[in-house]
Amino acid sequence: MSGLVKVWDPVVRLFHWGLALSFAIAWLSADHSKTLHHWAGYAAGGLIVMRLIWGLLGTRYARFSQFVRHPTTVLAYLRDIVVGRESRYLGHNPAGGAMIVALILTMGALALSGWLTQTDQFFGVGWLEDGHRLLAKLLLVLVGLHLAGVALASLRHRENLPLAMITGWKRETGPEDVA
């Protein structure tokens, strides 16, 4: 595969698409099938735990140390997007890294709050159920922002990022790109 480099390993890709599927199933089944909703939430929670471990022990571009950046770096990157001069990153760009952190934290809190509402101690506790619904809506907003960011980066850098998350392969870095 000349001109391409393997970036996303199978664990990252399985996590990404598994989390997207589990959230979609949980969202769509919330009012129709509590059993399916609960199992989708358990799957999401398990995937989050797996990704936290892989973020510490995984391959180069899977590691949090590779893509979690200081907030000032993220803000500078967002400013660069506004003026149309953001760099292309082989791994996650600073905004993408921040979005991953936000998605993992929100999905983790959503899975935990959902599980807690089924325990003896917290069953029927209104503030927790309300918080769970609010987290689900927040996650939906974050997913929308994530999809918009992927679309923008794909267009700006002439790169099919959804395909890269399926195959694992991305275009090699050029002279102005960040490896």
DRENPA-84963 format. One record per residue: y, z negated, x of N, C-alpha, C in turn; residue in three letters. Coordinates in steps of 0.001 Angstrom, whole numbers, padded with zeros to 6 digits, always signed. Atoms other than C-alpha are relative to their C-alpha. Example, Ala and Ser with C-alpha at 12.3 -4.5 7.8 and 13.67 -1.06 7.14 Angstrom:
<rs>
-001190+000000+000890-004500-007800+012300+001200+000000+000900ALA
-001190+000060-000820-001060-007140+013670+001090-000730-000770SER
</rs>
This chain:
<rs>
-001180+000000+000834+000000+000000+000000+001248+000000+000881MET
-001146-000142-000884+002757+001281+002239+001301-000326-000740SER
-001283+000355+000578+006197-000185+001577-000052-001173-000958GLY
+000153+001142+000901+004804-003053-000466-000548-001188+000767LEU
+000494+001229-000612+004082-006654+000417-000466-000942-001108VAL
+000535+000961+000971+001975-009258-001388+000873-001250+000016LYS
-000879+001160+000100+004288-012008-002637-000610-001070-000905VAL
+000477+000982+000975+002810-013668-005719-001518-000085+000047TRP
+001443+000200-000081-000658-015122-005224-000588-000163-001401ASP
+000629+000107+001327-003204-015325-008077+000303-001307-000733PRO
-000283+001286+000662-002466-019024-008754+001378+000046-000660VAL
-001352-000099+000561+001260-018342-009272-000007+000905-001223VAL
+000025-000943+001121+000527-015363-011513-000755-000574-001191ARG
+000755+000652+001083-002100-017256-013547+000850-001071-000666LEU
-000881+001021+000553+000326-020147-013957+001075+000634-000877PHE
-001112-000629+000715+003185-017887-015022-000435+000529-001356HIS
+000422-000622+001266+001312-015899-017652-000727-000994-000901TRP
+000651+001038+000802-000785-018881-018764+001002-000897-000692GLY
-001037+000841+000598+002333-020977-019338+000734+000755-001098LEU
-000662-000804+001032+004035-018143-021207-000865+000092-001252ALA
+000917-000113+001139+000958-017706-023418-000149-001339-000717LEU
+000187+001304+000660+000477-021430-024053+001255-000392-000782SER
-001220+000310+000736+004137-021843-025029+000104+000860-001254PHE
-000058-000886+001166+003995-018817-027341-000966-000477-001086ALA
+000994+000481+000976+000824-020121-029006+000465-001309-000632ILE
-000461+001289+000539+002251-023637-029353+001169+000208-000958ALA
-001168-000257+000843+005520-022309-030788-000427+000602-001335TRP
+000396-000716+001217+003842-019980-033268-000936-000811-000896LEU
+000969+000768+000794+001196-022493-034376+000531-001355-000457SER
-000528+001347+000258+003476-025548-034709-000075-000400-001471ALA
-000004+000333+001423+003682-025355-038504-001263+000453-000733ASP
+001153-000594+000676+000324-023712-039184-001338-000576+000431HIS
+001277+000509-000495-002410-025182-036995+000267-001077+001043SER
-000255+001106-000927-001952-028602-035454-001013-000010+001146LYS
+001026-000008-001046-005241-028273-033557+000337+001028+001070THR
-000366-001044-000950-004218-024987-031939+001272-000389+000755LEU
-001254+000453-000610-000734-026387-031284-000281-001044+001081HIS
+000314+001057-000960-002174-029458-029556-000716+000563+001223HIS
+000741-000565-001132-004616-027465-027403+000895+000868+000871TRP
-000954-000795-000787-001848-025073-026349+000891-000927+000832ALA
-000791+000983-000735+000226-028102-025356-000784-000621+001147GLY
+000838+000537-001075-002676-029586-023365-000146+001027+001123TYR
+000107-001068-001005-003102-026234-021606+001287+000080+000815ALA
-001285-000049-000698+000610-026166-020772+000139-001187+000954ALA
-000066+001186-000852+000456-029719-019439-000894+000127+001224GLY
+000909-000213-001127-002555-028879-017277+000537+001024+000986GLY
-000594-001018-000869-000846-025773-015955+001164-000571+000803LEU
-001121+000616-000709+002244-027815-015065-000517-000850+001164ILE
+000572+000828-001072+000128-030298-013076-000520+000892+001126VAL
+000516-000932-000999-001631-027400-011312+001144+000587+000833MET
-001120-000635-000717+001729-025785-010436+000725-000984+000896ARG
-000627+001009-000852+003177-029033-009097-000796-000174+001300LEU
+000852+000110-001191+000218-029336-006718+000147+001254+000861ILE
-000098-001263-000731+000403-025646-005768+001392+000177+000614TRP
-001347-000065-000559+004147-025986-005192+000135-000776+001300GLY
+000014+000762-001248+003344-028424-002391-000989+000571+001011LEU
+001088-000413-000887+000144-026913-000983-000253+001500+000045LEU
+000328-001411+000173+000220-023252-001959+000514+000916+001085GLY
-000435-001033-000926+001096-020026-000227+001519-000016+000151THR
-001419+000043-000377+004535-019333+001261+000953+000086-001194ARG
-000960-000210+001086+006325-018001-001834-000283-000868-001227TYR
+000314+000930+001083+004617-020517-004139+000605-001376+000239ALA
-000451+001346-000355+005984-023542-002312+001437-000267-000443ARG
-001337+000412+000427+008965-025408-003712+000983+000055+001165PHE
-000885-000007-001169+010371-025668-000189+000549+001395+000281SER
-000451-001362-000229+010728-021866-000204+001092+000418-000988GLN
-000940-000512+001004+012752-021495-003397+000881-001039-000692PHE
-000885+001007+000590+014291-024807-004470+001161-000199+000970VAL
-001179+000026-000869+017824-024721-003118+001056-000966-000548ARG
-001084+000910+000369+020888-026937-003177+000838+000627-001121HIS
-000809-000540+001106+023055-026596-006323+001175+000866+000451PRO
-001121-000841-000456+025962-025208-004288-000483+001403+000360THR
+000581-001312-000310+023689-022373-003092-000268+000766-001284THR
+000268-000638+001296+022649-021667-006681+001312+000483-000626VAL
-001299-000394+000573+026276-021634-007861+000612+001175+000747LEU
-000519-001128-000786+027288-019331-005015-000737+001283-000361ALA
+000785-001180+000384+024458-016965-005964+000418+000494-001387TYR
-000447-000388+001344+025550-017004-009623+001363+000684+000057LEU
-001300-000671-000186+029099-016137-008509-000203+001413+000543ARG
+000294-001323-000551+027670-013251-006481-000538+000941-001077ASP
+000499-000830+001105+025856-012009-009600+001169+000520-000826ILE
-001149-000382+000835+029122-011996-011563+000782+001153+000631VAL
-000769-001061-000666+030821-009810-008954-000890+001160+000474VAL
+000905-001105-000302+027724-007644-008448-000368+000160+001459GLY
+000345-000107-001417+026974-008464-004828-001104-000983+000412ARG
+001081+000933-000318+023942-010750-005048-001061+000688+000862GLU
+001047-000517-000871+021264-010301-002399-001319+000091-000749SER
+001372-000088+000503+017738-009219-003198-000862-000933+000847ARG
+000902+000930-000674+015158-011870-002345-001424+000479-000189TYR
+001406-000358+000135+011516-011160-001626-000702-000999-000912LEU
+000511+001032+000895+010582-014473-003240+001000-000228-001119GLY
-000963+000311+001059+012586-016216-005929+001404-000119+000580HIS
-001392+000176-000409+016348-015925-005627+000443-001416-000420ASN
-000424+001369+000324+018370-019174-005888+000090-000288-001497PRO
-000075+000221+001451+019017-018731-009620-001407-000051-000603ALA
+001383+000016+000474+015350-017935-010235-000706-001290+000357GLY
+000589+001276-000400+014302-021008-008275+000475-001142-000876GLY
-000537+001037+000886+016621-023190-010337-000608+000118-001395ALA
+000609-000197+001321+015210-021641-013518-001435-000496-000009MET
+001381+000499-000061+011653-022411-012403-000018-001515-000124ILE
-000077+001469+000074+012597-026052-011878+000329-000428-001429VAL
-000386+000349+001376+014299-026172-015300-001157+000237-000972ALA
+001122-000305+000901+011322-024516-017019-001145-000989+000185LEU
+001090+000944-000258+008753-026770-015337+000348-001390-000537ILE
-000396+001327+000492+010716-029949-016099+000018-000055-001525LEU
-000098-000007+001463+011376-028958-019706-001381+000126-000633THR
+001351-000149+000548+007807-027784-020354-000817-001261+000239MET
+000701+001255-000264+006461-030911-018694+000413-001093-000972GLY
-000500+001003+000954+008672-033139-020853-000463+000331-001413ALA
+000462-000424+001325+007687-031109-023922-001472-000357-000190LEU
+001431+000326+000090+003958-031491-023215-000213-001513-000067ALA
+000142+001463-000006+004332-035197-022454+000451-000598-001329LEU
-000490+000547+001273+006413-035893-025564-000946+000352-001146SER
+000967-000383+001031+003942-033955-027703-001243-000870+000050GLY
+001175+000856-000144+001022-035928-026306+000308-001417-000471TRP
-000355+001362+000390+002864-039235-026789+000068-000161-001522LEU
-000089+000113+001465+003467-038458-030471-001374-000136-000651THR
+001359+000119+000544-000321-038463-030904-000693-001292+000416GLN
+000592+001274-000416-000928-041851-029298+000263-001066-001059THR
-000167+001095+000959-001282-045049-031294+001391-000625+000094ASP
-001281+000678-000191+001883-046505-029801+001184+000815-000530GLN
-001158-000818+000345+004163-043565-030592-000216+000928-001195PHE
+000257-000857+001163+002540-041866-033597+001025-000298-001098PHE
-000970+000146+001075+005195-041245-036238+001360-000528+000423GLY
-001296+000491-000483+008095-042413-034043+000997+001155-000075VAL
-000925-001081+000311+011013-040331-035283+000783+000537+001178GLY
-000819-000478-001110+013160-040203-032155-000807+000823+000983TRP
+000848-000757-000919+010223-038963-030088-000352+001365-000600LEU
+000287-001276+000666+009284-036305-032641+001234+000903+000007GLU
-001246-000774-000049+012940-035209-032833+000249+000531+001416ASP
-000164-000416-001396+013110-035110-029033-000948+001134+000365GLY
+000982-001056-000259+009951-032993-028913+000488+001331-000585HIS
-000521-001230+000618+011457-030461-031335+001226+000533+000745ARG
-001183-000406-000757+014727-030423-029385-000399+000628+001339LEU
+000479-000571-001259+012876-029813-026109-000593+001391-000216LEU
+000572-001322+000296+011004-026908-027737+001107+001040-000175ALA
-001126-000926+000183+014303-025326-028779+000713+000265+001327LYS
-000595-000174-001325+015779-025919-025317-000855+000944+000843LEU
+000887-000863-000767+012730-024288-023765+000114+001458-000458LEU
-000171-001360+000521+013155-021272-026022+001280+000630+000560LEU
-001256-000490-000591+016768-020926-024791-000216+000330+001479VAL
+000265-000240-001418+015619-021250-021164-000846+001249+000207LEU
+000828-001207-000093+012954-018589-021715+000864+001244-000206VAL
-000909-001123+000225+015619-016267-023115+000870+000273+001215GLY
-000806-000163-001210+017841-016879-020083-000842+000527+001157LEU
+000924-000477-001036+014847-016367-017790-000262+001496-000161HIS
+000259-001426+000253+014029-013022-019414+001230+000850+000297LEU
-001245-000726-000301+017680-011947-019178+000210+000104+001514ALA
-000141-000019-001457+017769-012894-015490-000976+000956+000656GLY
+001006-000931-000525+014555-010983-014797+000432+001441-000264VAL
-000456-001358+000333+015932-007918-016591+001174+000411+000886ALA
-001164-000307-000824+019237-008102-014704-000403+000257+001447LEU
+000437-000177-001389+017578-008544-011302-000824+001275+000156ALA
+000802-001236-000060+015115-005733-012070+000897+001229+000026SER
-000925-001127+000042+017975-003371-012910+000846+000083+001266LEU
-000903+000002-001156+020295-004408-010098-000708+000377+001296ARG
+000716-000231-001259+017635-004252-007400-001039+001119-000107HIS
+000924-001124+000239+015683-001335-008901-001442-000402+000331ARG
+001314+000563-000272+012500-003365-008950-000574-000550-001303GLU
+000644+000445+001227+010057-004025-011779-000598-001395+000235ASN
+000464+001367-000244+009775-007818-011566-001161-000419-000897LEU
+001193+000349+000789+007401-008197-014546-001284+000610+000581PRO
+001177-000614-000623+005016-005735-012869-000392-000755+001265LEU
+000294+000773-001207+005315-007689-009617-000708-001307-000336ALA
+000669+001242+000398+004283-010845-011501-001396+000266-000558MET
+001361-000370+000409+001226-008970-012762-000844+000340+001224ILE
+000768-000483-001152+000154-007308-009498+000095-000905+001214THR
-000247+000820-001182+001623-009746-006969+000775+000719+001083GLY
-000637-000811-001037+003208-006896-004980+001468+000272-000305TRP
-001410-000362+000104+006913-006296-004324+000352+000944+001154LYS
-000499-000889-001049+008865-003784-002280+000375-000825+001232ARG
-000368+000673-001242+009304-004739+001370+001504-000239+000057GLU
-001431+000285-000139+012622-006219+002396+000695+001083+000807THR
-000861-000902-000753+015412-003974+003575+000932-000825+000864GLY
-000903+000708-000922+018162-004827+006044+000920-001022-000663PRO
-000909+000933+000675+020309-006585+003443-000726-001005-000893GLU
+000795+000887+000842+017475-008404+001651-000307-001314+000714ASP
+000377+001295-000536+016369-012011+002133-001511-000154-000155VAL
+001457+000149+000017+012743-012535+003103-000357-001413-000393ALA
</rs>
